[in-house]
Amino acid sequence: MNAPVVVKLGSNLVVDGEHRPRWELVNGVASEVASTVRGGTPVVIVSSGAIALGSAIAGLRSGRRKLGPLQAASALGQAELQRVWHEAFAPLGLPVAQVLLTPVEITERRSYLNVGNALRALFEVPAVPILNENDATATDEISFGDNDVLAAQVAVLLRAARLFLLTSADGVMSHPPGVPGATLVADGAELGAAVLGPPTSLGAGGIESKIRASSLAAAGGVETVIASPNALGSLLRGEPAGTRFAPASTDESAFKLWLRYGKATASQVNVDAGAARAITEQGSSLLAVGITSWTHDFRAGDGLDICHPEETVIARGISSVDAKDVQARQPGVEVVHRDRLALIARPRATAPSEASPDLNDPGPLLS
């Protein structure tokens, strides 16, 4: 079986301004995806649209909305969204599966592995998983923020071959669509001069969110493209289109990728220059003696952002102790073991060095 592909569609693509499904677009996506699945490449669809579809049922009007009614709209609309995808794929002979996620499933290691195992089992059917954030239970404090981030997290989790973030434009434009002289930026590395537009009325993300998600997925080794749904067939056949973010060269294990991009952090821990060098150059663990301060108290098992004296996040790790155990800064207290630590960046004054072996790593998530 080939490595999977992740395709994400926002609310404005799935649902029109009258809160009705865009059947022509949805059926076109289903046709292209079904052809790819029959060719031996699994596809995951991350689809927004539940709140947009459920708003009409719940009687919600546009404008500022409270959390409770939004959660009700999500619960009502999720069944409708799944029906839309079921009806699109049924004539093509492929079942669809519903998978609703919150960050809890990504930030907890066992749940993270279970998500991957469930998706792998669905690929064997074969079925097309339809993923969405579980907005009926998510809150502002516990939320991906938008489905672009969810799609990127899932792509990294699965070690996907490619991630396609579909949008109403041809890709990232040098200026918002409609502005005279706006041109497609084909290479994501050349986005410095682009002028970005606002999110759509139905969506929560916008092009800036897609750029952040693309950068996240590409850093995790997943080739990512922002493009129009009209280009999906070409993209699935490996043809160039849209704005491409080249995958970073990485041999990180699934555990380290999860730690870098999936594990939530409870506190920012600031370290002195000596500890920063030991972590980045020597592959050392973080000891209490090297910690100068932290932003919030933490407990054993919490994720920590480890920061250089210049406040650059250099690593992310899982604490072995509670914050109170660090107060005395005893030399022998190991706060984060090196096998539970992933480098994020190196201080500018340091040079790359060979990473230490990851002795306790459980191995690739999907082999």
LINHULIN-V807315 format. One record per backbone hydrogen bond with DSSP energy under -0.5 kcal/mol. CO is the residue of the C=O (numbers start at 1). NH is the residue of the N-H. Records with the same first field share a line. If there is no record, write none. Layout:
CO = NH  NH
//
This chain:
2 = 42
4 = 161  162
5 = 44
6 = 164
7 = 46
8 = 166
9 = 48
10 = 13  14
11 = 15
14 = 22
16 = 19
20 = 16
21 = 23
22 = 26
23 = 27
24 = 28
25 = 29
26 = 30
27 = 31
28 = 32
29 = 33
30 = 34
31 = 35
32 = 36
33 = 37
34 = 38
35 = 39
36 = 41
37 = 40
40 = 2  42
42 = 5
43 = 129
44 = 7  46
45 = 47  131
46 = 9  48
49 = 53
50 = 54
51 = 55
52 = 56
53 = 57
54 = 58
55 = 59  60
66 = 70
67 = 71
68 = 72
69 = 73
70 = 74
71 = 75
72 = 76
73 = 77
74 = 78
75 = 79
76 = 80
77 = 81
78 = 82
79 = 83
80 = 84
81 = 85
82 = 86
83 = 87
84 = 88
85 = 89
86 = 90
87 = 91
89 = 92  94
90 = 93
95 = 128
97 = 99  130
99 = 132
101 = 134
102 = 105  106
103 = 106  107
104 = 108
107 = 109
108 = 112
109 = 113
110 = 114
111 = 115
112 = 116
113 = 117
114 = 118
115 = 119
116 = 120
117 = 121
118 = 122
119 = 123
120 = 124
121 = 125
122 = 125  126  127
126 = 95
127 = 129
128 = 97
129 = 45  131
130 = 99
131 = 47
132 = 101
133 = 135
134 = 137  138
141 = 143
142 = 139
146 = 149  150
147 = 151
148 = 152
149 = 153
150 = 154
151 = 155
152 = 156
153 = 157
154 = 158
155 = 159  160
156 = 159
161 = 223
162 = 6
163 = 165  225
164 = 8  166
165 = 227
166 = 10
167 = 229
171 = 173
172 = 185
174 = 195
176 = 179
179 = 182
183 = 174
184 = 186
186 = 188  244
187 = 190
188 = 191
190 = 193
191 = 194
194 = 196
206 = 210
207 = 211
208 = 212
209 = 213
210 = 214
211 = 215
212 = 216
213 = 217
214 = 218
215 = 219
216 = 220
217 = 222
218 = 221  248
221 = 223
223 = 163
224 = 245
225 = 165  227
226 = 243
227 = 167
228 = 231
229 = 232
231 = 235
232 = 236
233 = 237
234 = 239
235 = 238
242 = 244
243 = 226
244 = 188  246
245 = 224
248 = 250
253 = 257
254 = 258
255 = 259
256 = 260
257 = 261
258 = 262  263
264 = 303
267 = 269  305
268 = 270  295
269 = 307
270 = 292  293
272 = 276
273 = 277
274 = 278
275 = 279
276 = 280
277 = 281  282
278 = 282  284
279 = 283
285 = 287
286 = 335  336
287 = 290
288 = 291
290 = 272
293 = 270
298 = 323
299 = 302
302 = 319
303 = 266  267
304 = 306  317
305 = 269  307
306 = 314  315
307 = 271
308 = 311
312 = 308  314
314 = 344  345
315 = 306
316 = 342
317 = 304  319
319 = 301
322 = 325
323 = 326  327
324 = 327
326 = 329
330 = 333
332 = 334
333 = 288  335
335 = 320  321
336 = 286
337 = 340
338 = 341
340 = 318
342 = 316
347 = 350
357 = 359
358 = 361
365 = 367
//
